[in-house]
Amino acid sequence: MTATDEAADGLRAMIAKGELTPGQQLPAEPELCARLGVSRGSLREAVRSLAALGLLESRHGSGTFVSALRPGQMLPGFAATVDVLPLDGLLELFDVRRPLEAQAAALAAARADERVVARLREVQKRLASDLGHEALINAMAARDPAAAAAAATAHLSQTEVRLRRYAPLPDDGPAAG
């Protein structure tokens, strides 16, 4: 692990433990460097990477602050990371996505109103999206959290199966000869 990785991990741990809270300014660089055991250069690089992920905000003339830690602020950084993942890394994400998206779909179905469902149907028509999306929208229209969770899980499973078709076959070692 590089010093920059150590600094980033240390800052993430401080946020996770509540030592640094949303909106709070980071301590001065010398204090953080001493606490994390890294140089200023490594700390600055870690701060830049965490800012790119939406965890920190650098405010010109004011310092660096922990962001509000809203998912919407962090998703663009996550999306940029996903875009460059190799296929095996992308496939690993399905283990995380499955429970998260099933729960999110269930909550959305429980909270959806006619306006939301109508908007989803408009987007579906425009994108000509698949039957998996249609099942999810229908579950939301019925305000059925269990059906929405099942539809999200089924759709992710179908997507994973399609992606696995592109995965290279496991290497069985040197060819016998």
JOLINVEN-V705000 format. One record per helix or strand. SS is the DSSP state (H for helix, E for strand). FROM is the first residue (numbers start at 1). TO is the last residue. If there is no record, write none. Layout:
# JOLINVEN-V705000
ss->{SS;SS}
from->{FROM;FROM}
to->{TO;TO}
This chain:
# JOLINVEN-V705000
ss->{H;E;H;H;E;E;H;H;H;H;H;H}
from->{3;25;29;40;56;63;71;87;94;114;131;145}
to->{16;25;36;52;59;66;83;92;111;127;141;164}
